[in-house]
Amino acid sequence: MLTLRPSTDADVPAITAIYAHHVLHGTGTFETTPPTEAEMAARRGDVLAKGLPYLVADNDGQVLGFAYCQWFKPRPAYRYSAEDSIYLDPKAAGQRIGNKLLTELTRQAEAMGLRKLIAVIGDSDNVRSIGVHRAVGFRHAGKIEACGWKFDRWLDIVLMEKALGEGSRSAPEAPTK
């Protein structure tokens, strides 16, 4: 049975393996060398230390994907905007697990007072990620052409955004971390 839950230290090896697959075989990330488990643990720790959600999709003890958000930019004025990241085990493709993870991540980000989630999607041909974001209510915000070089070709990034809660219709009530 599929469960969406906060990630734990024990999930880091599976998270690292999933991400390594995308680094080595995909264009959703522009990293070219897979990070070590220690590096992925440190990255996860940074997200959690900021009070931001870091989720996994768990199917009877097997991690099939992960999603988290990180501050969009470090300057204080951006404190209500975060960038999402979502990666799935290739075995999980086509099962709507990405939609479920992103929906829950969006819910948790909104509950903590964030007003905007931003997707910076590697590769304008990444139709699955674009489709998942669109299905969860993100809208196209732009494209930056040929800004990444991977697998001997230039890659675009696609920008998508989703307003959370009141979005920009009102001032935020209280600062987030």
Secondary structure, 3 states (H helix, E strand, C coil): CEEEEECCHHHHHHHHHHHHHHHHHCCCCCCCCCCCHHHHHHHHHHHHHCCCCEEEEEECCEEEEEEEEEECCCCHHHCCEEEEEEEECHHHCCCCHHHHHHHHHHHHHHHCCCCEEEEEEECCCCHHHHHHHHHCCCEEEEEEEEEEEECCEEEEEEEEEEECCCCCCCCCCCCCC
